Amino acid sequence: MKIINVMHECPKFEHCNSAYCPAEMSGRHLRGEQICTYFRKYAKGQVDDVPSVILSAIIENQSVFLDKKYKGFMSQYKDLLKKYN
C-alpha cells in the first residue's frame, strides 16, 4: 500500500493544531486532542469542502491509520467514521 504525504499542500498546515495529520501520516491522536478539520468534514460526507489532494490522501491512508494496531490511539477518528457512516 502506498502512503500519500501531502501535508504541505494543506491550506491549514501552518496553523493546524491536530496531533495527527492523516495527510502526512505522522503523530498519534489521543482522546480529547484536536481532530483534523478535513478528516472531520470527510467523515461527515462534506467532501466538497475538502481540497482534492487532501481528500485523496485521507482516502488512501485511512486503512493504515485506522488499523487495529493503533488500539488506544485514533479512537476519535474511528468514532467519527462510525457516527456518520
mmCIF file of the C-alpha atoms, coordinates in Angstrom:
data_MODEL
# 
_entry.id   MODEL 
# 
loop_
_atom_site.group_PDB 
_atom_site.id 
_atom_site.type_symbol 
_atom_site.label_atom_id 
_atom_site.label_alt_id 
_atom_site.label_comp_id 
_atom_site.label_asym_id 
_atom_site.label_entity_id 
_atom_site.label_seq_id 
_atom_site.pdbx_PDB_ins_code 
_atom_site.Cartn_x 
_atom_site.Cartn_y 
_atom_site.Cartn_z 
_atom_site.occupancy 
_atom_site.B_iso_or_equiv 
_atom_site.pdbx_formal_charge 
_atom_site.auth_seq_id 
_atom_site.auth_comp_id 
_atom_site.auth_asym_id 
_atom_site.auth_atom_id 
_atom_site.pdbx_PDB_model_num 
ATOM 1  C CA . MET A 1 1  ? 0.000   0.000  0.000  1.00 0.00 ? 1  MET A CA 1 
ATOM 2  C CA . LYS A 1 2  ? 1.290   3.413  -0.970 1.00 0.00 ? 2  LYS A CA 1 
ATOM 3  C CA . ILE A 1 3  ? 1.231   6.090  1.735  1.00 0.00 ? 3  ILE A CA 1 
ATOM 4  C CA . ILE A 1 4  ? 0.473   9.573  0.446  1.00 0.00 ? 4  ILE A CA 1 
ATOM 5  C CA . ASN A 1 5  ? 2.162   12.533 2.183  1.00 0.00 ? 5  ASN A CA 1 
ATOM 6  C CA . VAL A 1 6  ? 0.741   15.887 1.105  1.00 0.00 ? 6  VAL A CA 1 
ATOM 7  C CA . MET A 1 7  ? 0.668   17.873 4.337  1.00 0.00 ? 7  MET A CA 1 
ATOM 8  C CA . HIS A 1 8  ? 2.472   20.845 2.773  1.00 0.00 ? 8  HIS A CA 1 
ATOM 9  C CA . GLU A 1 9  ? -0.406  21.179 0.320  1.00 0.00 ? 9  GLU A CA 1 
ATOM 10 C CA . CYS A 1 10 ? -2.925  21.502 3.145  1.00 0.00 ? 10 CYS A CA 1 
ATOM 11 C CA . PRO A 1 11 ? -4.300  25.054 3.445  1.00 0.00 ? 11 PRO A CA 1 
ATOM 12 C CA . LYS A 1 12 ? -4.401  24.683 7.245  1.00 0.00 ? 12 LYS A CA 1 
ATOM 13 C CA . PHE A 1 13 ? -0.898  23.218 7.623  1.00 0.00 ? 13 PHE A CA 1 
ATOM 14 C CA . GLU A 1 14 ? 0.782   26.324 9.070  1.00 0.00 ? 14 GLU A CA 1 
ATOM 15 C CA . HIS A 1 15 ? -1.822  26.788 11.811 1.00 0.00 ? 15 HIS A CA 1 
ATOM 16 C CA . CYS A 1 16 ? -3.134  23.278 12.413 1.00 0.00 ? 16 CYS A CA 1 
ATOM 17 C CA . ASN A 1 17 ? -3.483  22.056 15.992 1.00 0.00 ? 17 ASN A CA 1 
ATOM 18 C CA . SER A 1 18 ? -4.296  18.440 15.193 1.00 0.00 ? 18 SER A CA 1 
ATOM 19 C CA . ALA A 1 19 ? -1.993  15.986 16.942 1.00 0.00 ? 19 ALA A CA 1 
ATOM 20 C CA . TYR A 1 20 ? -2.327  13.613 13.989 1.00 0.00 ? 20 TYR A CA 1 
ATOM 21 C CA . CYS A 1 21 ? -2.216  14.501 10.305 1.00 0.00 ? 21 CYS A CA 1 
ATOM 22 C CA . PRO A 1 22 ? -3.936  11.988 8.007  1.00 0.00 ? 22 PRO A CA 1 
ATOM 23 C CA . ALA A 1 23 ? -2.361  13.772 5.030  1.00 0.00 ? 23 ALA A CA 1 
ATOM 24 C CA . GLU A 1 24 ? 1.129   13.206 6.442  1.00 0.00 ? 24 GLU A CA 1 
ATOM 25 C CA . MET A 1 25 ? 0.666   10.015 8.455  1.00 0.00 ? 25 MET A CA 1 
ATOM 26 C CA . SER A 1 26 ? 2.533   11.448 11.419 1.00 0.00 ? 26 SER A CA 1 
ATOM 27 C CA . GLY A 1 27 ? 1.800   11.784 15.090 1.00 0.00 ? 27 GLY A CA 1 
ATOM 28 C CA . ARG A 1 28 ? -0.712  9.932  17.209 1.00 0.00 ? 28 ARG A CA 1 
ATOM 29 C CA . HIS A 1 29 ? -4.121  11.106 18.250 1.00 0.00 ? 29 HIS A CA 1 
ATOM 30 C CA . LEU A 1 30 ? -5.220  10.710 21.856 1.00 0.00 ? 30 LEU A CA 1 
ATOM 31 C CA . ARG A 1 31 ? -8.783  11.183 23.063 1.00 0.00 ? 31 ARG A CA 1 
ATOM 32 C CA . GLY A 1 32 ? -9.566  14.847 23.607 1.00 0.00 ? 32 GLY A CA 1 
ATOM 33 C CA . GLU A 1 33 ? -6.981  16.201 21.184 1.00 0.00 ? 33 GLU A CA 1 
ATOM 34 C CA . GLN A 1 34 ? -7.892  18.283 18.137 1.00 0.00 ? 34 GLN A CA 1 
ATOM 35 C CA . ILE A 1 35 ? -9.041  16.270 15.099 1.00 0.00 ? 35 ILE A CA 1 
ATOM 36 C CA . CYS A 1 36 ? -8.036  17.209 11.572 1.00 0.00 ? 36 CYS A CA 1 
ATOM 37 C CA . THR A 1 37 ? -10.622 19.635 10.179 1.00 0.00 ? 37 THR A CA 1 
ATOM 38 C CA . TYR A 1 38 ? -10.624 17.956 6.791  1.00 0.00 ? 38 TYR A CA 1 
ATOM 39 C CA . PHE A 1 39 ? -10.967 14.457 8.218  1.00 0.00 ? 39 PHE A CA 1 
ATOM 40 C CA . ARG A 1 40 ? -13.976 15.662 10.219 1.00 0.00 ? 40 ARG A CA 1 
ATOM 41 C CA . LYS A 1 41 ? -15.547 17.056 7.042  1.00 0.00 ? 41 LYS A CA 1 
ATOM 42 C CA . TYR A 1 42 ? -14.738 13.840 5.172  1.00 0.00 ? 42 TYR A CA 1 
ATOM 43 C CA . ALA A 1 43 ? -16.348 11.722 7.905  1.00 0.00 ? 43 ALA A CA 1 
ATOM 44 C CA . LYS A 1 44 ? -19.497 13.876 7.768  1.00 0.00 ? 44 LYS A CA 1 
ATOM 45 C CA . GLY A 1 45 ? -19.704 13.480 3.988  1.00 0.00 ? 45 GLY A CA 1 
ATOM 46 C CA . GLN A 1 46 ? -18.821 17.123 3.338  1.00 0.00 ? 46 GLN A CA 1 
ATOM 47 C CA . VAL A 1 47 ? -16.197 16.157 0.762  1.00 0.00 ? 47 VAL A CA 1 
ATOM 48 C CA . ASP A 1 48 ? -16.833 19.233 -1.377 1.00 0.00 ? 48 ASP A CA 1 
ATOM 49 C CA . ASP A 1 49 ? -15.233 21.251 1.449  1.00 0.00 ? 49 ASP A CA 1 
ATOM 50 C CA . VAL A 1 50 ? -12.027 19.170 1.399  1.00 0.00 ? 50 VAL A CA 1 
ATOM 51 C CA . PRO A 1 51 ? -9.219  20.063 -1.046 1.00 0.00 ? 51 PRO A CA 1 
ATOM 52 C CA . SER A 1 52 ? -8.950  17.217 -3.568 1.00 0.00 ? 52 SER A CA 1 
ATOM 53 C CA . VAL A 1 53 ? -5.310  16.405 -2.801 1.00 0.00 ? 53 VAL A CA 1 
ATOM 54 C CA . ILE A 1 54 ? -6.098  16.166 0.942  1.00 0.00 ? 54 ILE A CA 1 
ATOM 55 C CA . LEU A 1 55 ? -9.210  14.094 0.265  1.00 0.00 ? 55 LEU A CA 1 
ATOM 56 C CA . SER A 1 56 ? -7.188  11.651 -1.841 1.00 0.00 ? 56 SER A CA 1 
ATOM 57 C CA . ALA A 1 57 ? -4.593  11.311 0.925  1.00 0.00 ? 57 ALA A CA 1 
ATOM 58 C CA . ILE A 1 58 ? -7.242  10.702 3.596  1.00 0.00 ? 58 ILE A CA 1 
ATOM 59 C CA . ILE A 1 59 ? -8.959  8.036  1.500  1.00 0.00 ? 59 ILE A CA 1 
ATOM 60 C CA . GLU A 1 60 ? -5.690  6.330  0.570  1.00 0.00 ? 60 GLU A CA 1 
ATOM 61 C CA . ASN A 1 61 ? -4.164  6.468  4.060  1.00 0.00 ? 61 ASN A CA 1 
ATOM 62 C CA . GLN A 1 62 ? -7.140  5.774  6.323  1.00 0.00 ? 62 GLN A CA 1 
ATOM 63 C CA . SER A 1 63 ? -6.866  1.980  6.227  1.00 0.00 ? 63 SER A CA 1 
ATOM 64 C CA . VAL A 1 64 ? -3.359  2.330  7.666  1.00 0.00 ? 64 VAL A CA 1 
ATOM 65 C CA . PHE A 1 65 ? -4.055  4.835  10.436 1.00 0.00 ? 65 PHE A CA 1 
ATOM 66 C CA . LEU A 1 66 ? -7.323  3.185  11.451 1.00 0.00 ? 66 LEU A CA 1 
ATOM 67 C CA . ASP A 1 67 ? -5.682  -0.235 11.702 1.00 0.00 ? 67 ASP A CA 1 
ATOM 68 C CA . LYS A 1 68 ? -6.194  -2.276 14.884 1.00 0.00 ? 68 LYS A CA 1 
ATOM 69 C CA . LYS A 1 69 ? -2.544  -1.849 15.854 1.00 0.00 ? 69 LYS A CA 1 
ATOM 70 C CA . TYR A 1 70 ? -3.409  1.723  16.837 1.00 0.00 ? 70 TYR A CA 1 
ATOM 71 C CA . LYS A 1 71 ? -5.741  0.493  19.590 1.00 0.00 ? 71 LYS A CA 1 
ATOM 72 C CA . GLY A 1 72 ? -5.881  3.173  22.266 1.00 0.00 ? 72 GLY A CA 1 
ATOM 73 C CA . PHE A 1 73 ? -4.921  5.801  19.713 1.00 0.00 ? 73 PHE A CA 1 
ATOM 74 C CA . MET A 1 74 ? -7.046  7.191  16.911 1.00 0.00 ? 74 MET A CA 1 
ATOM 75 C CA . SER A 1 75 ? -10.292 6.213  18.664 1.00 0.00 ? 75 SER A CA 1 
ATOM 76 C CA . GLN A 1 76 ? -11.994 9.535  17.964 1.00 0.00 ? 76 GLN A CA 1 
ATOM 77 C CA . TYR A 1 77 ? -11.172 9.234  14.264 1.00 0.00 ? 77 TYR A CA 1 
ATOM 78 C CA . LYS A 1 78 ? -12.756 5.785  14.273 1.00 0.00 ? 78 LYS A CA 1 
ATOM 79 C CA . ASP A 1 79 ? -15.749 7.099  16.246 1.00 0.00 ? 79 ASP A CA 1 
ATOM 80 C CA . LEU A 1 80 ? -16.340 9.875  13.704 1.00 0.00 ? 80 LEU A CA 1 
ATOM 81 C CA . LEU A 1 81 ? -16.498 7.378  10.868 1.00 0.00 ? 81 LEU A CA 1 
ATOM 82 C CA . LYS A 1 82 ? -18.902 5.147  12.793 1.00 0.00 ? 82 LYS A CA 1 
ATOM 83 C CA . LYS A 1 83 ? -21.102 8.090  13.745 1.00 0.00 ? 83 LYS A CA 1 
ATOM 84 C CA . TYR A 1 84 ? -21.557 9.490  10.267 1.00 0.00 ? 84 TYR A CA 1 
ATOM 85 C CA . ASN A 1 85 ? -21.343 6.357  8.105  1.00 0.00 ? 85 ASN A CA 1 
# 
